[in-house]
Amino acid sequence: MSCHAEKPAAKFQWRGEPADWKHQSGALCVEVDAGTDFWQKTHDGGDRDNGHFYFQVVEGNFVAEVELRGEYQGQYDHAGLMARVDRATWLKCGIEYVDGVQLASAVVTRGWSDWSVMPIGSQPATWWRLARHGQTFQVAFSVDGKKFETVRQTFLTENSRVEAGVMACAPKGDGFSVTFSNLTVENAP
């Protein structure tokens, strides 16, 4: 995929804009830059906050959903949804490529990153949902876009205002292509 930069949708903006991306047929196509990641301290002591994050600001309860297709190839390549307050307080979820296997992954960071994974087999596409209701953040995924399975439920922050959208990182590999389709971030009751 050869992408070129275009003006993002009015309500979305980039943090860590990739060198190569575009909107095409209602999808966001991204060439993920090598050496990008969101991770804090746990395991290797690293402090990394240079991943790609395409987001909008939301207040209160919300639901974010996206369909993603990635050409994962490097160790820890990952893409999915993210909710973020700042570099020390965020949640990311999606597919992570570990030892040649696609895993459903969720990381919650409040100063230190944790990591939970669940095997799902190789899927050409997955659908992800990240919802906030009060202080509860819930992560769910689907292999058909209809039946969603909860991966994680957690507390993230008391702040009512967060950034929410899609993220992608390639911490160890040479980068990869990912397509985000049907991205929505909407307030919820």
C-alpha positions as CSV (number, residue, x, y, z in Angstrom):
1,M,0.0,0.0,0.0
2,S,1.4,3.4,-0.9
3,C,-0.3,6.1,1.1
4,H,0.1,9.9,1.1
5,A,-1.0,12.3,3.8
6,E,-4.4,14.0,3.5
7,K,-6.2,16.2,5.9
8,P,-7.8,14.1,8.6
9,A,-11.5,14.1,9.3
10,A,-12.5,17.3,11.1
11,K,-13.1,15.8,14.5
12,F,-10.0,13.4,14.5
13,Q,-6.4,14.4,14.9
14,W,-3.0,12.6,15.0
15,R,-0.7,12.0,17.9
16,G,2.4,10.4,16.4
17,E,1.3,10.8,12.8
18,P,2.8,8.1,10.6
19,A,4.9,9.0,7.6
20,D,2.5,7.2,5.2
21,W,-1.3,7.1,5.6
22,K,-4.5,8.0,3.7
23,H,-8.3,7.9,3.8
24,Q,-9.6,5.6,1.1
25,S,-13.2,4.4,0.5
26,G,-14.2,5.1,4.1
27,A,-11.2,3.5,5.6
28,L,-8.0,4.7,7.2
29,C,-5.0,3.0,5.7
30,V,-1.7,3.2,7.7
31,E,1.8,2.2,7.0
32,V,3.0,1.7,10.6
33,D,6.5,3.2,11.2
34,A,9.1,0.9,12.7
35,G,10.2,1.5,16.3
36,T,6.9,2.8,17.5
37,D,5.2,1.7,20.7
38,F,3.1,2.7,23.7
39,W,4.4,1.0,26.8
40,Q,5.5,2.1,30.4
41,K,8.1,0.5,32.6
42,T,6.8,-3.1,33.2
43,H,9.0,-6.0,32.0
44,D,11.9,-4.1,30.5
45,G,11.8,-0.7,32.2
46,G,11.0,1.0,28.9
47,D,9.2,4.3,28.6
48,R,7.8,4.4,25.1
49,D,5.2,6.9,23.9
50,N,5.7,7.3,20.1
51,G,3.0,5.1,18.6
52,H,0.4,6.2,16.1
53,F,-2.9,7.4,17.6
54,Y,-5.7,8.9,15.5
55,F,-8.3,10.2,18.0
56,Q,-11.0,12.6,19.0
57,V,-11.7,14.0,22.4
58,V,-14.8,12.6,24.2
59,E,-16.5,13.6,27.4
60,G,-18.2,11.0,29.7
61,N,-19.6,7.7,28.4
62,F,-18.7,6.6,24.9
63,V,-18.5,3.6,22.6
64,A,-15.7,3.3,20.0
65,E,-15.8,0.6,17.3
66,V,-13.6,-0.4,14.4
67,E,-12.9,-3.2,12.0
68,L,-9.3,-3.8,11.4
69,R,-7.1,-5.8,9.0
70,G,-3.4,-5.9,9.5
71,E,-0.5,-7.5,7.7
72,Y,1.3,-8.3,10.9
73,Q,4.9,-9.6,10.5
74,G,7.2,-8.3,13.3
75,Q,7.2,-9.3,16.9
76,Y,4.7,-7.3,18.9
77,D,3.1,-5.5,15.8
78,H,-0.2,-4.4,17.1
79,A,-3.2,-2.3,16.1
80,G,-6.6,-1.5,17.6
81,L,-8.4,1.0,19.8
82,M,-7.1,3.3,22.5
83,A,-8.4,5.6,25.2
84,R,-5.9,8.0,26.6
85,V,-5.6,10.7,29.3
86,D,-1.8,11.3,29.0
87,R,1.4,9.3,28.5
88,A,1.0,7.6,31.9
89,T,-2.7,6.8,31.7
90,W,-4.2,4.9,28.8
91,L,-5.7,1.7,27.6
92,K,-5.0,0.0,24.2
93,C,-6.6,-3.1,22.8
94,G,-6.6,-5.0,19.5
95,I,-4.6,-7.6,17.7
96,E,-1.0,-8.1,18.8
97,Y,1.4,-10.4,16.8
98,V,3.5,-12.5,19.2
99,D,5.8,-15.4,18.2
100,G,3.9,-15.6,14.8
101,V,0.4,-15.8,16.4
102,Q,-2.3,-13.2,16.4
103,L,-3.6,-12.5,19.9
104,A,-6.5,-10.5,21.3
105,S,-4.5,-8.1,23.5
106,A,-5.4,-5.4,26.1
107,V,-3.0,-3.2,28.0
108,V,-4.0,-0.9,30.8
109,T,-1.5,1.7,31.9
110,R,-1.6,3.8,35.1
111,G,2.0,4.6,35.5
112,W,3.0,1.0,34.8
113,S,1.7,-1.1,31.8
114,D,0.1,-4.5,32.3
115,W,-0.7,-6.9,29.5
116,S,-3.4,-9.5,29.0
117,V,-3.7,-11.7,25.9
118,M,-6.1,-14.3,24.6
119,P,-5.4,-16.6,21.5
120,I,-7.9,-16.2,18.7
121,G,-6.2,-17.9,15.7
122,S,-5.3,-16.1,12.5
123,Q,-8.2,-13.9,11.4
124,P,-8.3,-11.9,8.2
125,A,-10.3,-9.2,10.1
126,T,-11.4,-8.5,13.6
127,W,-13.9,-6.0,15.0
128,W,-13.2,-4.2,18.3
129,R,-15.3,-2.2,20.7
130,L,-14.1,-0.1,23.6
131,A,-16.9,1.3,25.8
132,R,-16.9,3.6,28.8
133,H,-19.7,3.6,31.3
134,G,-18.9,5.7,34.4
135,Q,-15.6,4.6,35.6
136,T,-15.7,1.2,33.8
137,F,-13.9,0.6,30.5
138,Q,-14.9,-2.5,28.7
139,V,-13.0,-4.1,25.8
140,A,-14.7,-6.6,23.4
141,F,-13.8,-8.2,20.1
142,S,-15.6,-10.1,17.3
143,V,-14.5,-12.3,14.4
144,D,-17.8,-11.6,12.5
145,G,-18.7,-8.1,13.5
146,K,-21.9,-9.3,15.1
147,K,-21.2,-11.3,18.2
148,F,-18.8,-9.6,20.6
149,E,-16.8,-11.3,23.4
150,T,-15.6,-9.4,26.4
151,V,-11.8,-9.4,26.7
152,R,-11.4,-7.1,29.7
153,Q,-13.2,-4.8,32.0
154,T,-11.2,-2.3,34.1
155,F,-10.9,1.1,35.8
156,L,-8.8,3.6,33.9
157,T,-9.5,7.1,35.1
158,E,-11.9,9.3,36.9
159,N,-11.3,12.1,34.3
160,S,-14.5,12.5,32.3
161,R,-12.5,13.8,29.3
162,V,-10.3,11.3,27.3
163,E,-9.0,10.9,23.8
164,A,-10.4,7.9,22.0
165,G,-9.6,6.4,18.6
166,V,-7.3,3.9,16.8
167,M,-3.7,3.2,17.4
168,A,-0.9,1.1,15.8
169,C,2.7,0.3,16.7
170,A,5.6,-1.8,15.4
171,P,8.1,-1.9,18.3
172,K,10.4,-4.6,17.0
173,G,9.8,-5.1,13.3
174,D,10.1,-3.1,10.1
175,G,6.6,-1.8,10.2
176,F,3.4,-3.2,8.6
177,S,0.2,-2.2,6.8
178,V,-3.1,-1.9,8.7
179,T,-6.6,-0.8,7.5
180,F,-9.1,0.6,9.9
181,S,-12.7,0.5,8.6
182,N,-16.0,1.8,10.0
183,L,-14.4,3.8,12.8
184,T,-16.9,5.4,15.1
185,V,-16.4,7.1,18.4
186,E,-19.8,8.2,19.8
187,N,-21.1,9.4,23.1
188,A,-23.3,6.9,24.9
189,P,-25.9,7.2,27.7
